[in-house]
Amino acid sequence: CIVFTWDYKTSMPVWECLKSQPLKSDEVQCYKALITIHKLIREGHTVTIREALGQTKFLEGLGSSLGGGSYGGWRNYTQLICGYVNFLLAKLEYHRLHPEFNGMFDYKEYVSLRGTNDPNEGYETIADLMSLQDRLDELQKLVFRHFIPSSNNECRIASLVPLVEESYGIYKFATHMLIAMHKRVEGAETALEPLRKRYNGQHYMLRKFYYECSNLRYLTSLISVPRLPQHPINLMGGDLVSSPIIDRDGAGGDESRSAPVLPDRRSHSSPKIDMEAERRAAEELQKRQDEEERQRQAQIQQQIEQRRKQEEEARQRQIVIQQQMEQQRLEQQRQQEEQQRMFEEQQ
């Protein structure tokens, strides 16, 4: 699909093909289609974003079909579909407000089109981009919460691939842009403090996200998960050290994706990994996921029990109604017989 958009400079046949599929009757197929749409918007031809903005009602329709008989929900994808649709709509809205961006948030292309001379515009651009990063964080947490211990979760893990790439693209752009703004904006230490706080918070969020992803063997067989330093870089004097990260499945075309590793300025030596701490963190994560799954199963059982109780109450009410109707019928029959008897006596 991605290569097609670059060959023919359009994505409309892809959208028509998706619309012809029974996505509303199969939640797994629908979720896979959303993964495809996400990759298409990110890596497709530049016209793809403009054409995707005209498909928002189609996306909204996929999300609004939940619970209405279209998705059975028994595979536990309904919330994931709704969350993914909301994120894609948020991404498209960002591109509508900031048309200078391509789908992968390439910093060099942005600078060539807009530059970094307007501090007000730069501030708004970064703030909106960080809000989109927060939406992405909500989605990735939702994906992890819906992992099923007894399953290989390959479809859910596959959706993490574009989320990892998207989040890192946003992170790289924010890093470059904030460094440039700190060099150009007067009083940057005070004026840009809110953005620095958000950037630092998202750094630790992404570090945790990438650590959890690096423990998923299926995911690491598809892409190389970025590695961030323990602490955020100094935006008031930081720079980037490039270290190539290549998509291992070779699906990205002739160009390999690069993912720079940001150095930890607190130490000039390579950071040492505490394997015992990493093991404990992995065990703690597994325990937390198991507990969330146990609570989810308990909630499902509670809902089933509540539904069973409601059905029993409805059955009892129906029995009472039938008994009342039978009593009324007998009473009417008795009155009719009494009237018939009195009529015969009068005769």
Secondary structure, 3 states (H helix, E strand, C coil): CHHHHHHHCCCHHHHHHHHCCCHHHCHHHHHHHHHHHHHHHHHCCCHHHHHHHHHHHHHHHHHHCCCCCCCCCCCCCHHHHHHHHHHHHHHHHHHHHCCCCCCCCCHHHHHHHCCCCCHHHHHHHHHHHHHHHHHHHHHHHHHHHCCCCCCCCHHHHHHHHHHHHHHHHHHHHHHHHHHHHHHHCCCHHHHCHHHHHHHHHHHHHHHHHHHHHHCCHHHHCCCCCCCCCCCCCCCCCCCCECCECCCCCCCCCCCCCECCECCCCCCCCCCCCCHHHHHHHHHHHHHHHHHHHHHHHHHHHHHHHHHHHHHHHHHHHHHHHHHHHHHHHHHHHHHHHHHHHHHHHHC
